[in-house]
């Protein structure tokens, strides 16, 4: 009897401390709302790709089922039955597929035969990402520009590169930097600009619930740091 009482007490303590830790920790909410970004690289563990995609889908299906179960949902319902597997596949194969470097788009460069020396802008690239603090969508537009130093990149590759980095749990600041740095590497020039204008569903549907505000982030390298070049770029965006 004493033993059972003790067990119950321990369980209550665990439940209580769980509650205190998870629900009443102001730092958890604050870190999400402050958009804390810890570095340029997406924080991945060294063993991130030891599991195959199908093993990941299998594990996530199990855990997502547990989440739904905990929420009290009836998983024998025909409409809900397939949800854990659908979510798992969507995470691994679609919206978080950009975590895996194997999915990075192959980029071929061409020689700049036209000797085109002005900036090239790919604007209004559709952007879908997910906030790494709340796992809800970030959506908007990305605009990227470069000034060729002899190489040209296929236009659709700019879209693909943005989408690759967007398909990760992200912080908009980091996403912007990752696209900018990658383009500098690929094109062998510092002369890169990236602007992202996006809405965060963690801002519009919860917390402050502001549906009108959007977040703008930018990356400027090389010649784009000059006021004149930067303004030329920004003028094209308003066309
Ligand atoms: Zn968020």
Boltz pocket constraint, residues with backbone or C-beta under 6 A from the ligand:
constraints:
  - pocket:
      binder: B
      contacts: [[A, 32], [A, 131], [A, 132], [A, 133], [A, 134], [A, 135], [A, 200], [A, 202], [A, 203]]
      max_distance: 6.0
